[in-house]
Amino acid sequence: MKTDFGTILTAMVTPFDADLAVDYPGAERLALRLLDNGSDGVVVVGTTGESPTLTDAEKLELLRVIIGAVGDRGAVVAGTGTYDTRHTIELTRAAERCGADAALVVTPYYNKPPVRGLVEHFRAVAAATGLPVIIYNIPGRSGVNLPADALATLAEVENIVAVKQANPDREELDRVCAIDGLAVYAGNDDMLLDVVRRGGLGGICVASHVVGPAMAEVARLAKAGDLAAAEAADGALRPLFKALSVTTNPIPIKAALGLLGEDVGGLRLPLVEVDDAERAVVAGALRDLGLLTA
């Protein structure tokens, strides 16, 4: 079973038209542009793709469209996680029928199950599909954390192959990266270097929408053992990573794409567009990297 989906996977935004309907041709164009600019694959309808405000029909059509556009050029991973195990299973099975390469399944949010419930949730989802399953551990959004010992238990399930680790605790990251049979992707852009230098595969990233080649180079240098150069390259990107967290993702990355001339449309409520101060922060970081002229 496939366990390596590339080094840089971009968690794609979902483009909308002027009426906030999904812009499917725009999504095709964006996916292909990402593959031309440092990404080895894309994650469709994850958090950055505004999955909470997309219908199941929109999610699956977006997945089908992007799989058709990408072909064999890169991996297409489907975000299928919800806070309901039954619904997650339905979406994961549907993503499998669409031809996704893997399912990214977030830890259930809001209902805050105990660790024992989280383990059973992922076991049930994995048992219901033949897809490789990537666990998405993001306590900052979900309110729950899958500790390393629970992840080690889940790594024993044949088709649970990786974790997108968005817990910034470095001691915990050490423990997670030491788990046999579980590949690790950075879940936060500023964790990419830390994950790769610990033997992880790479990152499922957001800033790679605009600095994909630079992020791929950070990972390449780290994998080659040139840590000084990797740290310097990563350090140059840190102000952008910080700027893209000036408010809730995906608000800033959609603003950045718009500033750079990539028409991805607005955001569905309850998300709102950047205000003037936030836009200035994003624009300043882009200018400092030479991506945006005054």
N, C-alpha and C positions, 0 to 999 in steps of 0.2 A: 504494500500500500504506500502511496506517495506521502512523503513526510516533509519534503523540501519544496516550497512554492516560490523560491527566489529570495533575494536579499531585501529588496525594497518593494513592498506592496503599498500602494496608495489607497487609503480609505477615501473613496471618491465622494465628492459632493454630488447631489442630485440637481441637475440644471432644471429650472422652471422657465416657462414662458411668461409673457406679461400678465396672464391671468392666473399664474401660479399652477398651471397644469404642467405635468412632467414633460420636459422637452427631450423626447427620445432621440432625435437626430443629434441634438447637442450633447447628449450623454455618449453617443457613439464617438463623436469627434473628440470629446475630452478623454475618453478611455484610450483612444489611439495616440493622442498627443502625449499622454502620460507614458505610454510604452515607448515612445520615441525619446523620452526625456528622463531616463534613469529608473523607471519603474519596471519591475519584472512581472508585475501583475497588479490587479486591482481588487479591492473589496467593495462590493456593491451593496447598497441599502444597509450600511452600518449606521452608527450614530452620526458620523459626519454626513452621511447621505440622508439625514432627517427621517430615518425609519419610523419614529413614533407618529409622524403625520402622513405617512404613505399608507394607502390601502394595500391589502394583500395582492389584489389584482395589479396594482401599479408596481409593487415590488417584483412580482414574477415577470411582468412584461419588460421591465427595465433589465432584469437579469437575462431574459431571452435575447433582448436586443444587443446587449453588450457581449454576451457569449458569441452571438453571430458575427459581431464586428471584429472581435479579438481573434477568433479562431484559435490557431495553435501558437500565436505570438506571445502569449503569456497566460498566467493563471487568473481565473476568475473565481473569487471566493464570495459566497453569499452570506450576508448577515441574516441569520434566521432566529436569533434568540429573542425570547419574550419573558415575561414573568409568569407565564402559564406553560407548564410542561406539555400539555396536550397540544396547545397552539404551536409551540416550538417544534414539536414532532411533525405536525401538519406542514409547516413552512419548510422544514428541512427535507421532508420527503418530496415536496413540490420542487424545491431547488435541485434535488437529485434528478428528477425527471427533466428539468430544464437543461441539465448537462453541466452544472457547476462542478468545479474541481474540488471544492471543500466547503464546509459550513463553518462560519464563525458564530459561536454561540455565547452570548454574554451571560454573566451570572444574573439570575433573576433579581429584579430591582423592585423597590417599593414594599413588597410583602416581606422582605428580609428573612428568608428561611435560614434556619441554623445550618451549620456546616454539614451535618448529616443529611439534611434535605437537599443541599446543593449537590452533594455526591450522588444521591439517588436521581436527581434531575438529570445530570449529565450522563449517568449510566443509561437511563431510559431513552434519552435522545440518541445516544450512540447505538443502542440496540435496535433502534427503529430505522436505521439508514445504513447504506453501504459506503456513504461518503466519509472521507477523513474529517474529523471534528477538531476544530481549534477552539479551545476554551478562551473566553475573553474575561480576564480578571481585572475589574476596574472598580475598586472600592469607593473611589471618589464620586462616582455616579450612581452605583448600585446600592451603596450602603452596606455591602457585605464583602468579605474578603475570603478567598480560598487560600488557606495557608499551605505551605510547602508539603506538609505531610498528607493533606487531602489531595493535592495535585499528584503526589507520588502514588497514592491509591488509584486515582483515575488513570494514570499513565499505564496501569496494568491492563486497561481495556484496549483491545487491539486497534480500534479505529479512532481512539483519542490520541492524536499524534503531536499536538503542539499547544502552547499557551501564548496568548497575547497578554503579556504581563504589564499592567499599567499601575502597579503598586510601586511607588518610588523608593520604598525602603530597600536600601542596598544590601543589608544583611539578609533580608528575606530573598532578594534577588540571587545572592550567592547560593542559598539553599535550593531555590527553584532551578537554577542552571545546573545543579549537581544531580538532578533527577535523571535516572537512566530511562531512555525510551521516550523522553518528552522534549521536543524541540522548543526553543524559546524565541519569541519575537518581542521586541520592545513595543510597548503600547503607548508610550509617550515619546515624542520626538527627541527630547533631551535625554532619554535613556538609551538611544541607539548605540552610542559608543560603549557604554557600560555593558550592554547585553552582548555585543559582538566580541568584546575583549574577554568575556567570560565563556566564550564558545557558543553563543547563541547564533541563530541564523541571520537575523537582521531586524527589521522593524516594519510594523504596519503603521504607516506614517500619514501625517496631514500636510506638513510643510513641503513634502515632496511634490505637491501640486505645483510649486513655484521654484523649488531648488532641488529637484530630483537628482540631477547629475552630481551636485555637490554632496548630497547625502549618500549616494552610492559610492562616492569617492572616500568618504569617511569610513564606511564599512569595508571597502577594499583595502585601505591602508591598515586598518585594524587587523583584518584577516591575514594580511601579509606580515604582520608583526612590527610594522613601522608606527609604533604608538605615539611617538613625538609628533610626527606629521599628522596622524589621525586626530590627536588632541588639538593641534593648531587649526585643522580644517573644521573640526567640530566647534571650537571656540568662536570661529568667525560666524557661525550660524546661530549661536546662542541668542543674540539680540532679536533675531527674527522669531525664534521659537518663543521667546518671552512675549513679543508683540502679538503673536497669534494666540496668546492666551489672555489678551487684554479684556476679553469678555468671552461668553460661552461659545465653544466650538459647535457648529461650523460658521458662526457669524463672521469672525475675522478672516477666515480663509476665503469665504465668498467675497468679502470686501477686497482682499488682496487680488483675487482673480479679476474682479471688475476693474481695479486700478490698472492692471496689466493688460486690459483689453480683451479678456476672456469673458464672454457674455454667458453667465450661468444663472442669471435672474436673481430674484429675491428669495425670501424665506417665508415659510408658512408659520402663521401664529401657532403657538405662543412665542416663537422666535421672532426677533425684530432686527432690522438692519443696524449697523454701527451708527453711533452718533458722531458728531464732528470731531470730538476729542479722540475717540477710539480710532476713527479713520486716519487721523493725523499720526497716531502711534504706528499703525500698520504701514502707512505711506513712508514714514521716516525710516523704518527698518528696511523697506524695499529700496529706498534711495541709497541708504548706507551700503547696501550690497551691489549697487550699480544696476539694479533691475528696473528702476523707475527714474526717469529724468524729472527735473523740477517743472 
